[in-house]
């Protein structure tokens, strides 16, 4: 049998094994979502020519990498996870990192080569990406040359500090990205001066003190997402959209959503539209005396604003002269990467879960967003 035939036979065998493995994995994942028995999942297929091409490319790159390793001078990976001096000064660690990256590229290539519907392919790609991120040698002390170097230099203090961080994160239920105790609202976060001028059970309305001698006649209302605090738009003076607007002479109002508790479990999306966005628009009009306002919606705050504008238009009202949307999803026919979390079974599971109290845990949302960027927000 010639080499081409061997490659084709190998590719066909790999396709069968790969497809069956992922079908079992998806069935298990589907059953976990609803605690139901595994159901049917879309068929998975890999084109033999694509598998053959990936195998050939892998063998070629692996051969080059092996020769570099034998010569004691493997090429330094460009990935920032392996950029430290500990990696550069250790040929074995450099080889380990380069091998990992080669395997990662190949696995992602296989995920992209799956011939199935777009939703299933996206879920496979997402699962492979999570596994690849978790398996990086930088995540394990036994393989992390930089961590080993630091442990030696600090006589083990870095390991002790790492264990302390681990215990702290386990107690608080999420991975710390920074020292959260350093931030205090009004002191070094949300320092733009303002005052609450209106409130109801869903939100407080903040009006900011002018920083110019005159302000524009038409006021400016910002509606942030209800899954973030308002100061996502007012972190520090040098990166504050709110402060910038005030400095430009805008009479600025911002919705500050209340943290939901059991008293709000009966509230619906319609309430956030009617008694959130629409009520905020009306109050800004009343306070300013302006017939129209300018509005900006950020993320799901923009989705709420867009719904509010549609409701107002249906009522024959036109209180918003201009509307600006930042990272706002309005057309839900394509939800992008978030689609990997959404199918009918998962929606039913969430409805059952949220029916016991009416709210979704903030940690569930935080975990979802973290796993969209695992190398930065989970394994960093």
LUMTI-344815 format. One line per 3 residues: number of its first residue (from 0); for each residue z, x, y of N, C-alpha, C, O. Coordinates in steps of 0.05 Angstrom, whole numbers. Layout:
<pts>
NUM	Z X Y Z X Y Z X Y Z X Y; ... $
</pts>
This chain:
<pts>
0	0 17 -24 0 0 0 0 18 25 16 36 27; -19 12 44 -20 29 68 3 23 87 17 3 83; 5 39 108 27 37 127 26 10 142 47 -2 147 $
3	2 1 150 0 -24 164 10 -47 148 23 -65 158; 3 -47 122 13 -68 104 43 -68 101 56 -89 100; 54 -43 100 83 -41 98 97 -52 123 117 -65 121 $
6	85 -45 146 96 -55 171 95 -86 171 115 -98 179; 73 -97 163 70 -126 163 90 -140 145 102 -160 151; 93 -128 120 112 -139 101 141 -137 112 156 -156 109 $
9	147 -114 124 174 -111 135 179 -131 158 201 -142 159; 159 -135 175 162 -153 197 166 -182 187 182 -197 198; 151 -189 166 154 -216 155 182 -220 143 194 -242 147 $
12	192 -200 129 219 -202 117 240 -204 139 259 -220 138; 237 -188 160 256 -189 183 255 -215 197 276 -226 204; 231 -226 200 229 -253 213 244 -274 198 259 -290 210 $
15	242 -273 171 256 -293 155 286 -290 158 301 -310 161; 296 -265 156 325 -261 157 335 -268 185 356 -281 188; 321 -259 206 329 -264 233 330 -294 239 349 -304 251 $
18	309 -308 231 308 -337 236 330 -352 222 343 -369 234; 335 -346 197 355 -360 182 383 -354 193 400 -372 195; 388 -329 202 414 -322 213 419 -337 239 441 -348 242 $
21	399 -339 257 404 -352 282 405 -382 279 419 -396 294; 391 -393 259 394 -422 254 422 -429 245 433 -449 254; 434 -412 228 462 -416 220 481 -414 244 499 -429 247 $
24	475 -394 261 493 -389 284 491 -413 303 512 -422 313; 467 -423 308 464 -446 326 477 -471 315 488 -487 329; 474 -475 288 487 -498 276 517 -497 279 530 -517 285 $
27	529 -473 276 558 -470 279 565 -475 308 585 -489 313; 550 -465 327 556 -469 355 554 -498 362 571 -509 377; 534 -512 351 531 -540 357 555 -556 346 564 -575 359 $
30	565 -549 323 587 -564 311 613 -559 326 630 -576 328; 616 -534 337 640 -528 352 642 -546 376 664 -554 384; 620 -551 389 620 -566 414 632 -594 411 646 -603 430 $
33	628 -607 389 637 -634 386 655 -638 362 663 -661 355; 662 -616 348 678 -618 324 664 -635 303 677 -648 287; 638 -636 304 622 -652 286 609 -634 265 608 -610 269 $
36	599 -646 242 586 -630 223 560 -617 234 549 -629 253; 552 -594 224 528 -582 234 504 -601 232 501 -614 212; 487 -601 252 464 -618 252 439 -601 251 440 -577 247 $
39	416 -615 254 391 -600 254 388 -584 280 396 -593 301; 376 -561 278 369 -545 301 340 -539 300 328 -539 278; 328 -533 323 299 -526 323 293 -503 305 309 -484 303 $
42	270 -503 293 261 -481 275 256 -456 292 246 -458 314; 263 -433 280 259 -408 293 238 -392 279 237 -391 254; 221 -379 294 199 -364 282 193 -340 299 193 -341 324 $
45	188 -317 286 180 -293 300 152 -286 291 146 -284 267; 134 -281 310 107 -273 303 108 -245 291 119 -227 303; 96 -241 267 97 -215 254 85 -193 271 95 -170 270 $
48	65 -199 287 53 -177 304 72 -168 325 73 -144 332; 88 -187 336 108 -179 357 131 -163 344 140 -143 356; 140 -171 321 161 -156 307 151 -128 300 165 -108 303 $
51	126 -126 290 114 -101 283 113 -82 308 119 -59 306; 105 -93 330 103 -77 355 131 -68 364 134 -45 372; 151 -85 362 178 -77 369 189 -56 351 202 -37 359 $
54	183 -59 325 192 -39 306 179 -12 311 193 9 310; 153 -12 316 139 13 321 150 27 347 154 51 347; 154 11 367 165 22 392 193 33 388 200 54 399 $
57	209 18 373 237 27 368 237 54 353 251 72 360; 220 56 332 219 81 317 210 104 334 220 127 331; 191 99 351 181 121 369 203 130 388 207 154 391 $
60	216 111 401 237 119 420 261 131 406 274 150 416; 268 121 382 290 132 367 284 160 359 302 178 359; 259 166 351 251 193 344 255 212 367 265 234 364 $
63	246 204 391 248 221 414 278 226 421 286 248 428; 294 205 418 322 207 424 336 226 404 353 242 412; 328 225 379 339 242 358 333 271 364 350 289 361 $
66	308 276 371 300 304 378 316 315 402 325 338 401; 320 298 422 336 306 445 365 312 436 377 331 446; 375 296 418 402 301 408 405 327 393 424 342 396 $
69	385 333 376 385 358 361 384 382 380 395 403 374; 370 379 402 367 401 421 392 403 439 394 421 456; 411 383 436 435 384 452 432 376 481 449 382 497 $
72	409 363 487 404 356 515 393 328 517 370 325 527; 407 307 507 397 280 510 395 272 539 411 280 556; 374 256 545 370 248 573 393 229 582 401 211 567 $
75	404 234 606 426 219 616 417 190 623 398 187 638; 430 170 611 423 142 617 426 135 647 445 145 660; 409 118 657 410 110 685 430 88 690 438 82 712 $
78	440 75 668 458 53 670 484 61 683 496 82 676; 494 45 703 518 53 718 543 54 701 562 67 708; 543 41 678 566 42 660 570 70 648 592 76 639 $
81	549 86 648 550 112 636 544 134 657 533 155 650; 551 129 682 544 147 703 566 168 709 560 186 725; 589 166 698 611 184 704 607 212 693 590 216 675 $
84	622 231 703 620 259 694 628 262 664 617 279 650; 646 245 655 654 246 627 631 242 608 630 255 587; 613 224 615 589 219 599 569 242 601 559 252 581 $
87	565 251 626 545 272 631 553 299 617 535 314 609; 578 304 615 587 330 604 591 329 574 599 349 562; 586 307 562 591 304 533 564 295 520 558 271 521 $
90	550 313 507 524 306 494 526 284 474 508 267 471; 548 284 458 552 263 438 555 236 451 543 216 442; 570 235 473 574 209 487 548 200 500 541 176 499 $
93	533 219 511 507 212 523 488 201 502 474 182 507; 487 214 479 470 204 457 479 176 448 462 159 443; 505 172 446 516 145 439 507 124 459 499 102 451 $
96	509 130 485 501 111 505 471 106 504 463 82 506; 455 127 501 426 123 500 418 107 475 400 90 477; 431 111 453 425 96 428 433 66 432 418 49 424 $
99	455 62 445 463 34 451 442 20 468 435 -3 462; 433 33 489 414 21 507 387 16 493 374 -5 498; 379 34 475 355 29 459 358 5 441 340 -12 440 $
102	381 3 428 386 -20 411 387 -46 427 377 -67 418; 398 -44 451 400 -68 468 373 -78 477 367 -102 476; 356 -59 485 328 -67 493 313 -80 470 299 -99 473 $
105	317 -69 446 303 -79 423 313 -107 416 296 -125 410; 339 -111 416 350 -138 410 340 -159 430 334 -181 423; 340 -151 456 330 -170 476 300 -176 472 291 -198 477 $
108	286 -155 464 257 -159 457 253 -179 435 235 -196 436; 271 -177 414 269 -196 392 276 -224 401 264 -244 393; 296 -227 418 304 -253 429 281 -265 444 276 -289 442 $
111	267 -249 460 244 -259 476 221 -266 458 204 -283 466; 219 -254 434 197 -259 416 200 -283 399 181 -290 384; 223 -296 400 227 -320 383 208 -342 392 206 -348 416 $
114	194 -353 373 175 -375 378 189 -402 372 189 -411 350; 200 -414 393 213 -439 391 212 -453 418 199 -443 436; 226 -475 421 225 -488 447 241 -471 468 257 -455 460 $
117	235 -476 493 246 -459 514 276 -460 515 289 -439 520; 288 -483 511 317 -485 512 331 -469 490 350 -455 496; 320 -470 466 332 -455 444 329 -425 449 347 -410 443 $
120	305 -417 458 301 -389 464 320 -379 485 331 -357 483; 325 -395 506 343 -387 527 372 -384 516 386 -366 524; 379 -402 498 406 -400 486 409 -375 468 430 -362 468 $
123	388 -369 454 388 -345 437 390 -320 455 406 -302 449; 374 -320 475 375 -297 494 402 -294 506 413 -271 509; 414 -316 514 441 -315 526 461 -304 507 478 -287 514 $
126	460 -314 482 480 -305 461 476 -275 455 496 -261 453; 451 -266 453 446 -238 448 456 -221 472 468 -200 468; 451 -230 496 461 -216 520 491 -213 520 501 -191 526 $
129	505 -234 512 535 -232 511 544 -212 490 562 -197 495; 531 -213 467 538 -194 445 533 -165 454 549 -148 449; 510 -161 466 503 -134 475 523 -124 495 532 -101 494 $
132	530 -141 514 549 -133 535 576 -126 523 589 -107 531; 584 -141 503 610 -136 490 611 -111 474 632 -98 471; 588 -103 462 587 -80 444 582 -54 459 579 -33 445 $
135	581 -53 485 575 -28 499 597 -8 493 621 -15 493; 590 17 488 610 38 482 630 42 504 652 52 500; 622 35 529 640 38 551 664 19 550 684 22 564 $
138	663 -1 532 685 -21 529 706 -11 510 727 -25 508; 702 11 496 721 19 476 730 48 481 714 66 485; 756 52 480 767 78 486 757 100 467 752 123 475 $
141	752 92 442 743 112 422 715 123 429 708 144 420; 699 108 445 672 116 451 668 122 481 647 132 489; 687 114 498 684 117 527 693 145 536 716 150 538 $
144	673 162 540 679 190 547 693 192 574 710 209 578; 686 175 592 699 175 619 729 168 617 746 180 630; 735 147 601 762 138 598 779 160 583 802 164 590 $
147	766 173 563 780 195 549 786 218 568 808 229 568; 767 225 585 771 246 604 794 240 624 810 257 630; 794 215 633 815 207 652 843 207 638 863 214 650 $
150	843 198 613 869 198 598 880 226 595 904 230 597; 863 245 590 872 273 588 882 283 615 903 296 617; 867 277 636 874 287 663 900 275 673 915 289 687 $
153	906 250 665 930 236 675 953 238 654 974 225 658; 948 252 632 968 255 611 976 228 600 1000 223 594; 957 210 597 961 184 584 969 162 604 972 139 595 $
156	973 169 629 982 149 648 960 127 652 967 103 655; 935 134 651 913 115 654 914 94 631 908 71 635; 921 103 607 922 84 584 946 65 588 943 41 583 $
159	968 76 597 992 59 602 985 38 623 993 15 621; 971 46 645 964 28 666 944 7 656 946 -16 663; 926 15 638 907 -4 626 921 -25 610 914 -48 611 $
162	941 -17 594 956 -36 578 972 -55 596 974 -79 590; 982 -45 618 996 -62 637 977 -82 649 984 -106 653; 953 -74 656 933 -92 666 925 -113 646 922 -137 652 $
165	923 -105 620 917 -124 599 938 -145 597 932 -169 595; 964 -137 597 985 -157 595 985 -176 619 990 -200 616; 980 -165 642 979 -181 667 957 -202 665 961 -225 671 $
168	933 -193 656 910 -211 654 915 -233 632 907 -256 636; 929 -225 611 935 -245 590 954 -266 600 952 -290 593; 973 -258 617 992 -277 628 979 -296 647 985 -320 647 $
171	960 -286 664 948 -303 684 923 -318 673 914 -337 686; 914 -310 649 892 -325 636 864 -318 644 845 -332 636; 860 -297 660 833 -288 667 834 -258 674 855 -247 680 $
174	810 -246 673 808 -218 679 809 -213 709 794 -226 724; 826 -195 718 828 -189 746 805 -171 754 799 -151 741; 792 -177 776 771 -161 787 782 -143 809 769 -123 817 $
177	805 -150 820 818 -134 842 847 -142 842 856 -159 827; 862 -129 860 891 -136 863 893 -161 881 891 -159 905; 896 -184 868 896 -209 882 919 -212 901 918 -229 919 $
180	941 -197 897 964 -199 915 959 -188 943 975 -193 961; 937 -173 946 931 -161 972 920 -181 992 920 -175 1016; 911 -204 983 898 -223 1001 916 -246 1008 929 -258 991 $
183	917 -252 1034 934 -273 1044 918 -289 1065 908 -277 1085; 915 -315 1060 900 -332 1079 912 -331 1106 936 -336 1109; 896 -326 1126 905 -324 1154 913 -297 1163 915 -291 1187 $
186	918 -278 1144 925 -251 1151 901 -232 1147 893 -219 1167; 889 -231 1124 866 -214 1120 843 -229 1106 823 -217 1098; 846 -255 1102 825 -273 1093 826 -298 1110 848 -308 1116 $
189	803 -309 1117 802 -334 1134 817 -330 1160 836 -345 1166; 809 -309 1175 824 -302 1200 812 -315 1225 823 -313 1246; 789 -329 1222 777 -342 1245 796 -365 1253 803 -382 1236 $
192	803 -367 1279 823 -386 1288 812 -414 1289 791 -419 1300; 827 -433 1278 819 -461 1278 843 -478 1272 865 -469 1268; 839 -505 1272 860 -524 1268 850 -548 1253 826 -555 1256 $
195	867 -560 1237 859 -585 1222 859 -608 1242 879 -613 1255; 837 -621 1244 834 -643 1264 832 -671 1250 833 -691 1263; 829 -671 1223 828 -696 1209 832 -690 1179 826 -668 1170 $
198	843 -709 1165 847 -706 1136 848 -733 1122 857 -753 1134; 840 -733 1097 844 -756 1080 851 -745 1052 858 -721 1050; 851 -761 1032 860 -752 1006 841 -732 992 849 -719 973 $
201	817 -730 1002 797 -711 990 794 -685 1005 789 -664 992; 798 -685 1031 792 -661 1046 808 -660 1072 818 -680 1082; 808 -636 1084 817 -632 1111 793 -622 1127 777 -607 1117 $
204	791 -630 1152 769 -622 1169 781 -602 1190 799 -608 1205; 769 -578 1190 778 -557 1208 758 -554 1231 734 -552 1226; 769 -553 1255 752 -546 1278 760 -519 1288 784 -513 1291 $
207	741 -501 1293 747 -474 1301 747 -470 1331 731 -482 1345; 765 -453 1340 768 -447 1369 743 -432 1379 735 -412 1367; 731 -441 1401 708 -428 1411 713 -399 1419 735 -392 1428 $
210	693 -382 1416 695 -354 1424 675 -348 1447 672 -325 1454; 663 -369 1457 644 -366 1480 653 -385 1502 667 -404 1498; 644 -379 1527 651 -395 1550 640 -423 1547 653 -442 1556 $
213	616 -426 1535 604 -452 1531 596 -455 1502 591 -435 1488; 595 -480 1493 586 -485 1466 562 -504 1466 558 -519 1486; 547 -504 1445 524 -522 1443 534 -551 1442 555 -557 1431 $
216	518 -569 1453 525 -597 1454 526 -609 1426 544 -625 1420; 508 -601 1409 507 -612 1382 525 -596 1363 521 -572 1360; 545 -608 1351 564 -593 1334 552 -585 1307 530 -595 1299 $
219	566 -568 1293 556 -555 1269 577 -560 1247 600 -552 1250; 569 -574 1225 588 -580 1203 579 -564 1178 556 -566 1170; 598 -550 1166 593 -535 1141 608 -549 1119 632 -555 1121 $
222	594 -553 1097 607 -566 1073 605 -546 1050 583 -543 1038; 626 -532 1043 626 -513 1021 629 -527 994 634 -551 994; 626 -513 972 630 -526 946 659 -534 941 677 -520 951 $
225	663 -555 927 690 -564 921 703 -548 899 726 -552 892; 688 -530 886 699 -512 866 707 -485 878 716 -468 864; 704 -482 904 713 -458 919 730 -467 942 730 -490 950 $
228	745 -448 953 759 -454 978 740 -450 1002 720 -435 1000; 747 -462 1024 730 -461 1048 726 -432 1058 705 -426 1070; 745 -415 1052 743 -388 1063 724 -370 1048 722 -346 1054 $
231	710 -381 1028 687 -366 1017 667 -361 1039 651 -342 1037; 667 -377 1061 650 -374 1084 663 -359 1107 652 -356 1128; 688 -350 1102 704 -336 1123 722 -315 1111 746 -316 1114 $
234	710 -296 1097 726 -276 1082 740 -257 1102 764 -257 1104; 724 -242 1116 734 -223 1136 715 -224 1160 692 -232 1157; 724 -215 1183 707 -217 1207 679 -206 1204 660 -218 1214 $
237	676 -184 1189 649 -172 1187 631 -186 1166 607 -181 1166; 642 -204 1150 625 -219 1131 633 -248 1130 637 -260 1109; 635 -260 1154 643 -288 1157 621 -304 1170 614 -299 1193 $
240	610 -322 1155 590 -340 1166 602 -358 1188 590 -364 1208; 627 -367 1183 640 -384 1202 644 -370 1229 638 -381 1250; 655 -345 1228 659 -330 1253 632 -325 1267 630 -327 1292 $
243	611 -319 1252 585 -314 1264 576 -339 1279 566 -337 1302; 579 -362 1266 570 -387 1279 585 -392 1305 574 -400 1325; 612 -388 1304 628 -392 1328 620 -372 1350 619 -380 1374 $
246	614 -347 1343 606 -327 1362 580 -334 1375 574 -325 1397; 563 -350 1362 537 -358 1373 539 -383 1390 519 -393 1399; 563 -392 1395 567 -415 1412 565 -442 1398 563 -463 1411 $
249	566 -441 1371 566 -466 1356 594 -479 1356 614 -465 1350; 596 -504 1362 621 -519 1358 623 -525 1328 610 -543 1318; 640 -510 1315 639 -508 1286 662 -524 1272 685 -521 1280 $
252	655 -540 1253 673 -555 1236 668 -548 1207 645 -543 1199; 689 -547 1191 686 -540 1163 703 -559 1146 726 -565 1153; 692 -569 1124 707 -585 1105 723 -566 1087 712 -548 1075 $
255	748 -571 1084 766 -557 1065 774 -577 1044 792 -594 1049; 762 -574 1020 768 -593 999 797 -589 988 806 -566 986; 811 -611 983 837 -609 971 835 -601 942 816 -607 928 $
258	856 -586 932 857 -581 903 863 -607 889 883 -620 895; 847 -615 870 851 -641 857 876 -640 838 882 -620 826; 889 -662 837 912 -665 818 910 -693 805 890 -706 808 $
261	931 -701 792 930 -726 777 925 -750 795 914 -770 785; 932 -748 820 928 -770 838 898 -775 844 891 -797 854; 881 -756 838 853 -758 844 836 -762 818 811 -761 820 $
264	849 -766 796 834 -767 771 815 -791 769 796 -791 753; 819 -811 786 802 -835 786 778 -832 804 760 -849 804; 777 -810 820 755 -806 839 730 -798 824 730 -785 803 $
267	707 -807 836 681 -802 824 663 -786 844 671 -780 866; 640 -780 834 620 -766 852 615 -783 877 612 -772 899; 613 -809 873 607 -827 896 629 -824 917 624 -826 941 $
270	654 -820 908 676 -817 928 673 -792 944 678 -792 968; 664 -770 931 660 -745 945 637 -747 965 637 -734 986; 617 -764 958 595 -768 977 604 -786 1000 600 -779 1023 $
273	616 -809 994 624 -829 1014 648 -820 1031 646 -820 1056; 669 -812 1017 694 -806 1032 697 -776 1036 717 -767 1048; 678 -761 1028 677 -732 1033 657 -726 1055 663 -724 1078 $
276	632 -723 1046 611 -714 1065 605 -735 1087 605 -728 1111; 601 -760 1079 595 -780 1100 618 -784 1120 613 -786 1144; 642 -785 1109 665 -788 1127 668 -764 1146 674 -767 1169 $
279	663 -740 1135 664 -716 1152 643 -717 1174 649 -710 1197; 619 -725 1167 598 -728 1188 606 -747 1210 603 -742 1233; 617 -771 1201 625 -791 1221 647 -781 1239 647 -786 1263 $
282	667 -766 1228 689 -757 1244 680 -736 1264 689 -736 1287; 662 -718 1255 651 -697 1274 637 -711 1297 639 -702 1320; 622 -732 1291 608 -747 1312 629 -759 1331 625 -758 1356 $
285	650 -771 1321 670 -784 1337 684 -764 1355 689 -769 1379; 692 -741 1344 707 -721 1359 689 -708 1381 699 -705 1403; 665 -702 1374 647 -689 1393 633 -708 1412 625 -700 1434 $
288	630 -733 1404 615 -752 1420 585 -749 1419 570 -761 1434; 576 -731 1400 547 -726 1397 535 -747 1379 546 -754 1359; 511 -757 1386 497 -776 1369 488 -764 1342 485 -778 1322 $
291	482 -738 1343 473 -725 1318 487 -698 1316 496 -686 1336; 489 -688 1291 501 -662 1286 482 -645 1269 462 -655 1258; 487 -619 1268 474 -601 1249 492 -597 1225 516 -594 1229 $
294	481 -596 1201 498 -593 1177 487 -571 1159 463 -566 1158; 506 -558 1145 499 -538 1125 515 -543 1100 539 -547 1101; 501 -544 1077 515 -547 1052 511 -523 1034 488 -513 1032 $
297	532 -514 1022 532 -490 1005 538 -498 976 558 -510 970; 520 -490 958 523 -494 929 527 -524 924 511 -540 934; 547 -532 908 550 -561 902 557 -576 927 553 -601 928 $
300	568 -563 948 572 -576 973 545 -585 985 544 -606 998; 524 -570 981 498 -578 989 487 -601 974 473 -618 984; 494 -602 948 485 -625 931 499 -650 941 486 -671 943 $
303	525 -648 947 539 -672 958 527 -680 985 523 -704 990; 520 -660 1002 508 -666 1028 481 -679 1024 475 -699 1039; 465 -670 1006 438 -681 1002 440 -710 993 425 -727 1001 $
306	460 -716 975 464 -744 967 473 -761 990 465 -784 993; 491 -750 1007 501 -764 1030 478 -771 1049 477 -794 1059; 460 -753 1053 437 -758 1071 419 -779 1060 408 -796 1075 $
309	416 -780 1034 399 -800 1021 412 -828 1025 398 -847 1031; 439 -829 1021 453 -855 1024 451 -864 1053 445 -888 1058; 455 -846 1072 453 -853 1101 425 -862 1108 422 -881 1124 $
312	405 -849 1097 377 -857 1103 372 -885 1092 359 -901 1105; 383 -891 1069 379 -918 1057 393 -939 1074 385 -963 1074; 413 -931 1089 428 -950 1106 415 -952 1134 424 -967 1151 $
315	394 -936 1138 381 -936 1164 395 -919 1185 390 -922 1209; 412 -901 1176 427 -883 1194 415 -855 1194 405 -846 1173; 416 -842 1217 405 -815 1219 423 -797 1236 416 -789 1258 $
318	447 -791 1226 467 -776 1242 463 -746 1241 476 -731 1256; 446 -736 1223 443 -707 1220 415 -699 1229 395 -707 1218; 415 -682 1250 389 -673 1262 376 -652 1245 351 -652 1242 $
321	392 -635 1233 381 -614 1216 400 -608 1193 425 -609 1197; 390 -603 1170 407 -597 1146 396 -571 1134 373 -568 1129; 415 -553 1129 408 -527 1116 423 -526 1089 446 -533 1087 $
324	409 -516 1069 421 -514 1042 421 -486 1032 400 -473 1032; 444 -476 1023 446 -449 1011 452 -452 981 472 -465 974; 436 -439 965 439 -439 935 447 -467 925 466 -470 910 $
327	432 -487 934 438 -514 927 418 -525 906 394 -523 910; 429 -536 885 412 -549 864 408 -578 871 428 -593 873; 384 -586 875 378 -614 882 361 -627 860 365 -650 852 $
330	341 -612 849 324 -621 827 336 -612 801 334 -588 794; 349 -630 786 363 -622 762 346 -622 737 356 -620 715; 320 -624 741 302 -623 717 301 -594 707 294 -590 683 $
333	307 -574 724 308 -546 715 334 -534 727 334 -527 750; 354 -531 710 380 -520 719 382 -490 715 403 -479 720; 360 -477 708 361 -449 705 378 -440 682 379 -453 661 $
336	392 -417 685 408 -405 664 431 -424 655 440 -422 633; 440 -441 674 462 -460 666 454 -479 644 471 -491 632; 428 -481 640 418 -499 619 428 -491 591 429 -508 573 $
339	435 -466 588 445 -457 561 471 -471 554 478 -473 530; 486 -481 574 511 -494 568 508 -524 565 528 -538 559; 484 -534 569 482 -563 572 463 -574 550 440 -567 548 $
342	474 -592 534 458 -609 516 474 -635 512 497 -637 522; 463 -654 498 476 -680 496 504 -677 482 523 -690 490; 505 -660 462 530 -657 447 552 -645 465 575 -654 465 $
345	544 -625 481 563 -612 499 572 -631 521 596 -631 528; 554 -647 532 562 -666 552 582 -687 541 601 -694 554; 577 -696 516 595 -715 504 623 -702 500 643 -715 504 $
348	623 -677 492 648 -663 488 664 -661 515 688 -666 516; 649 -654 537 663 -652 563 672 -679 572 694 -681 585; 657 -700 567 665 -726 576 691 -735 561 709 -747 573 $
351	693 -729 536 717 -735 521 740 -718 531 762 -729 534; 735 -693 536 756 -675 546 766 -683 574 790 -684 578; 748 -689 592 755 -696 619 766 -724 621 779 -731 641 $
354	760 -741 601 771 -767 601 801 -767 598 814 -787 604; 812 -745 588 841 -742 585 852 -729 610 862 -706 609; 850 -743 633 860 -732 658 840 -732 680 847 -729 703 $
357	814 -734 673 794 -737 693 785 -712 707 769 -713 725; 795 -689 699 788 -664 713 781 -642 693 790 -642 670; 765 -624 703 757 -600 687 774 -576 697 778 -573 721 $
360	784 -561 678 800 -538 685 784 -517 701 762 -511 695; 797 -507 722 784 -487 738 777 -462 722 757 -449 728; 794 -455 702 788 -432 686 763 -435 670 749 -415 665 $
363	757 -460 662 732 -464 647 708 -458 664 688 -446 655; 709 -467 690 687 -461 708 685 -432 714 663 -420 714; 708 -419 718 708 -390 723 696 -374 700 680 -356 704 $
366	703 -382 676 692 -368 652 662 -372 650 647 -353 643; 653 -396 656 624 -402 655 609 -383 674 589 -371 666; 618 -381 699 604 -364 719 607 -335 711 588 -319 716 $
369	629 -327 700 633 -299 692 613 -290 671 602 -268 672; 608 -308 651 590 -301 629 561 -301 637 544 -293 622; 555 -311 662 528 -308 672 522 -279 680 498 -271 680 $
372	543 -264 686 540 -235 693 561 -220 677 580 -209 690; 558 -218 651 580 -206 634 587 -177 641 610 -170 640; 566 -161 647 572 -133 652 588 -129 678 604 -110 680 $
375	585 -147 697 599 -144 723 625 -159 723 645 -150 735; 626 -183 711 649 -201 714 667 -204 689 688 -217 691; 658 -192 667 675 -194 643 683 -166 633 706 -161 628 $
378	663 -149 630 668 -123 617 668 -100 637 667 -77 629; 671 -106 662 671 -85 683 699 -71 683 703 -53 699 $
</pts>
